[in-house]
Amino acid sequence: MTTMKINIREARKRFSEIINRVNYKGERVVLMSRNKPKAIIVGLDETGLFTDDPMRKARRLLQLEQIRKIRERLTHKGVKVDSGKDLRKLREDRLEDFTGGH
């Protein structure tokens, strides 16, 4: 797999070409600014973002288990954990700010 380095300003001019190189040729494109890498463009095949990735599910389950343990520890310390009410209140307040209280 080849990697192409390109200045961000030049990448703007050649955006369609870059996307085609990434998609059809499987290249990686490193976006540079002042000779330092700032971002990378890779094809969807490389990311695994749109697949049913078992590792992604496993990480999510691990995160949920960690949250459960934290809530359990807080409960044992006498801290009442009900963030749902707080979140609803924040949402309502933001909505009122956004709509002008209507």
N, C-alpha and C positions, 0 to 999 in steps of 0.2 A: 504494500500500500504506500503510495507516495504522499508526501506532505508538501503543500505549497504555502509559502509565507508571503503575505501581501500587506502593504500599508492600508490602514482603514480608509483613507481618502480614495486610494485607487480602487479598493474593493467596492466602494459605493458606485463608481463608474462601471464596474464590471460585474455587478451583482448577479445578473442572469447567467452569465458565463460561469461564475463561481458555483452557483446552485447546480447547474448542469454537470460540472466536473465532479462535484460531491455526489450527486445522485447517480449519474450514469457511469462514471469512471471509478467511483469508490474512493476518491481522494479526500484527504483532510486539508482544511485551509486554516492556517493560523493567522489571525488578524493582529497586525503589529501597530504599535504607536510609539514613536521615538525609539525604535529598535528594541522594543520590549513587547513580548506577547501579551495580548489583552483578552483574547477570546479564541475559541476554536469552533469551526463549523464542520460537523460530521453528518453523515447520512443517518437516516432513521434506523437502518439495519444495525448500525453500531451502537445506538443508544439503548435499544431494548425498551424504550418508553411505551411502545404501543403493543407490547406482548404481555401475555399472562405470565409474568416472570415469578417463579416460585421464590426466588430470593427476595424480591420486593415484598411479597406477601409475608415471608418470614420476618423481615425487618419490621413490618407494620405490626405483626403480632407481638414481637419483642417490645416495641414501643408501648403498645397497649398494656402489656404485662408490667412494664416499668411504671406506667401511670397508676395502675391498680395498686402496686406496692407503695407508692408515694402516698396515695389517698389513705391506704391502710395505716401507715405510720402516722399521718396527721390525725386520723381518728383516734389512735391510741394516745396521742398527746392531748386530746381534748379539743382539737380544732375541728369545727364543723365545716365539712367540705360540701358546699352546694353552689358551685360557680354558675349553674344554670340560671338562677335568679339574677345574679349579678350581670351575666351576659345579656339576658333579656332587657334589664333596665338600661344597660349601655346602648343596646340597639334602639330602644324606644327613645332615649334621649337624643341619639344621633338622628333618628328619623324626624323628631320634632325640630331639631336644629335645621335639618335639610328642608323640611316642608314649611317651616315657619310656625310650627305649633298647630297645624291643621290636622 
